[in-house]
Amino acid sequence: MTTVNIGNKQLGAGQPCYVIAEIGINHNGDIDLAKRLISVAVAAGCDAVKFQKRTIEVVYTAAELATPRPNPFGTTNGDLKHGLEFGKEDYAEIDSFCKQVKIPWLVSPWDENAVDFMEQFDTPVYKIASASLTDDHLLRHVRKTGKPIIASTGMSTYAEIDHAVEVLGKDNLILMHTTSTYPAKYEQLNLRAIPSMIERYGVPVGYSGHETGIPTSVAAAVLGACCVERHITMDRAMWGSDQSASLEPNGISRLVRDIRLVEQSMGDGIKRVYEEEVPVMKKLRRVGAAV
């Protein structure tokens, strides 16, 4: 199985797990909060941060935007969607800040116009959201950029994933196993799908987690996930639809720490006696007990 290069790092079998801190819309339309979350990801040792980009009038119908929905930005769903959407100046500030703190950033574009918008920034990879996996037009448009693609597979059948892989091709492709509920139930995480998807598709496979805890995301790395993505927030009690399925600063720090500890612990699979074990062996083993 080949590896995929994202920036200066390789993703795939035998490589360190690439940890993506998903900020998404947890910035609540506040650029200063977005930068605080970027700083949290940097402090935790994450490899990248991720946002989302939509052309509101393309992704949502006029009826959806007019639907009453009281929120901090107004009274309709449209007020909410526009309030959460960053524009050119915002992303220019994010781009500058990420360069300053030395962490790559990427987005999930939800429509072709969003892809074209993002091309003005030198992001290293595009992420396809689970909701967009069956959007052939978007898949082809993203592929035309020539950049690597990470594609989430939540709420998708094998037939739908097969088709998406056929459309995208396997070059510079990473698939992400995920369960698209927020927060996800542990009994529905189905982590064994990770090695199954690696075998089926022959491309690197990662894990995008929406559960509330940490151990299962670490287990995903143990099962072969080349990257792990988790939403982050300053406070899970904050206003916002994704906050409750996110990790707070301490949580994302623990996740990165535990993944790195697991990687150190895996070894090469060859049983051996370490030098540090010899004095313990001499002290504890019964002399002449061997047969």
N, C-alpha and C positions, 0 to 999 in steps of 0.2 A: 504494500500500500504506500502510495506517495505521500509526501508531506506538502503542506501549503505554507508559503511565506506570507506573513503579515508584518509589514515593516521590516524590522531587523530580527524577527523571531520566526522559528519554524513550528508549525503545529502538525501533530501526527504521532504515530507510534514511536515510543522511545524519547519523546520530547517532553519538557515540562508542561504541565497543564496551564493554559492561557486563561487567566481570570478576567472576565469582563464585568465591570460594575455598570449595571443598567440604570441610568438616571431617568430615561424615558420622559414622562411628564410629571415626575415627582418634584420638579422645580417649581410647579404651580405658577408658571409664567414669570418668575422672579429670577433675573439674571444673577443677582448676588447669591441667591440660594443655590442656583446651578453651580456657581464657582465654589461655594462651600462644599457641595457634594463632590465635585471634582477633587478638592483637597482631601476629603475623606478617603476617596479611592486611592490617591497617591500615598497617603499615610499608611493605608492598609497593605500596600504592596501590589495592588491590582495592575494588570498589564494594559488595560484600556478602559475608557468610559464610553457609554453609548447613549444616544438620544433618538428621538423619532422626528420625522418630517412629513407633513401632509400639506397638500393643497386642499384647503377645507371644502371649497365648492365642488371639487372633483370627487373627493372621497365620500362626502355626505350629500344626500339629496336635500332639496330646499325644504321638503316637509320635515325631514329629520332636524334640520337646523332651526326650524320654527317651533319645534316641540317645546312646550313649557318645561323648564328645569331650573329652579332657583339655584344660583351658584354665586361665588364671590365676584363674578364679572358681569352679572346681569340676571335676566329672568328666563332665557331660552337656552336650548342646547347649543345653538350657534354662538351665543355670547361666551359660553364655556369653551367651545372648541377654538374660537379665535383668541380668547384670553390665554390659552395654554400654548399657543403656537408661536415659536420664536421666528423672527425674520432675519434678514441679511445682516443688520447691524449686530443683533444678538449673537448670531453664529460667528461673525467676525471676531467678536469679543471672546467667545468660547475658544475659537481657534487660537487666538493670541495667548489666552490664559493657559491652554493645554501645552503650547510650545514653551511657555515660561516655566511650567512645573514639570515638563518633560514626560507627558503621558499622551499616547495616541487617543484620538476620538473617532467615533464612527456613528452612523445613523441607520435606522430602518426607514427607507423611503416608501411611502404608501401609494405613490402614483408616479407616472412618468415625469410630470412637471417637477416633482420633488427631487427626482434623480438629476434632472437638468440643473436645478437650483444648486444641488450639492456639488456638482462638478466644478464649481468655482473654488472649492476648498480641496486641499490635497489630503483627503482622508484615505487610509490604506486599504479599506475593505468595505463592502456593503453587506448589510444584514437584511434578509428577507423575513418579515414577520410571518408567523403561522397563518394569520388571516389572509396573507397575500400569496401563499404557496400555490394556489390554483389559478392565479392571475397570469396567464401565459404572456400577455402583452407586457406586463411589468417585468416578468422574468427576462424576456428577450431584451428589453430596454436596458435593464441593469447589466446584462451580460455584454452588451455592446460597449460598455465603458472599459472593458478589459481588466477590471479589478477583480480580485478574489471575492467570492461570495460565501457568506454563512447563511444557511437557510433553515429556519425552524420548522418543525413538522407536527406541531400540536394540532389536535382535532383533524388529523389527516389519516387516511387509510394507506395501506401499502400501495394500492393502485394509484392513488393520487401522488404519493411520493415518487413512485416509479416514473410517472408522467413528468413530474417536475424535473427529475434528474435527466430524463430524456431531452427536455427542452433546454436545460442549462448546460448539459454535458458535465463530465466528471473532472475536467481540468480546473484546478484552483477552486474546488468546491468542498465545503464543510457542511455536513448536515447536523442539526441539533435535535436531539430527542427532547420532547417537552410535553407536559400535560397542561392544556390551556384553561385552567380554572384558578381563581384568585381569592384566597389562597388555595393551593391544591391539597387534596386529601392524600395522606401517606399511602393508603392502600391503592391509590390510583397512579402512583408515580411510575411503576413498571420499569425500574431501572435496568432490568435484564434486557430491555429492548436495545440498550446501547451496544453490547457486543453482537447482538443479532443484526443490527443495522450495519455495523462494521463489516460483518461477514457478507451480508446481502449486497451492499453497494460498493465495497472496496474503496471507500473514501474515508477520511477522518470524520469521526462523529463526536460531537460535544453534547453538553446538557444545559438546558435553560430551565432553571428551577423556580417554581412559584410557591413552594412550601414555606412554612413559617420558620423552620429550624435549619440547622447546619449539617448534622451528621450525614443526611442523605445526599447532600451535594458533594461531600467528601467521598462518600461511597461511589458516586458517579465517576469521580476521577480514578478510583481504584479499579472500576470496571472498564476503564479504557477511554473515558471521555477526554478528548484532546483539549477541550476548553470548557469552562464552567461559567455561566452567566447568571447573575442574581441582581434583582432590583435593590437599590439602596435608598435610604431615607434618613433624615435627621431624627425623625420621631415617627413611629408607626401609628401614633394617634393623630397625626396631622390630617388635615382635610385632603381628600384625593382618593380616587378609585383604586390605585395600585399600592398605597402606603402600607396596608395591612399585610401584603404579601412580600414586603421588602425587609431587608436587613438594616439595622441601625449601625452606626459607626463601629461599635464594639463587635457586632455580629460579623460584619464583612472582614474585619481584622482577624477574627478568630477563624473564619473560613479559609482565608489565604494562609494563615499560619498552619492550620491543620492539614491542608493540601500539601504544603511544602514538607511538613513532617512525615506524611505518608510517603511522599516521593523519596525522601531520604531512607525510609525504612524498607522499601521494596527489595532492594538488593538485586543480585543477578540470578538468584534461584539455585545457586550451587551451595550445597551444605558444606560448612567448613568450621574449624575450631579457631577462634580468634585468640590472639596472644593474651588478651585480658582475661580469657577464660581459664588459662593454664593454672595460675595460682589457686583459683577457686576449685578447679578439678583436683589439684593435689591435696587441698584441704578437706574436701568433702567426700571424695571417693574412698571406698573401703579398700585397703591394700589387699591384693591377692584374691579379690572377689571375682575376677574374670574367669570364664570357663573356656 
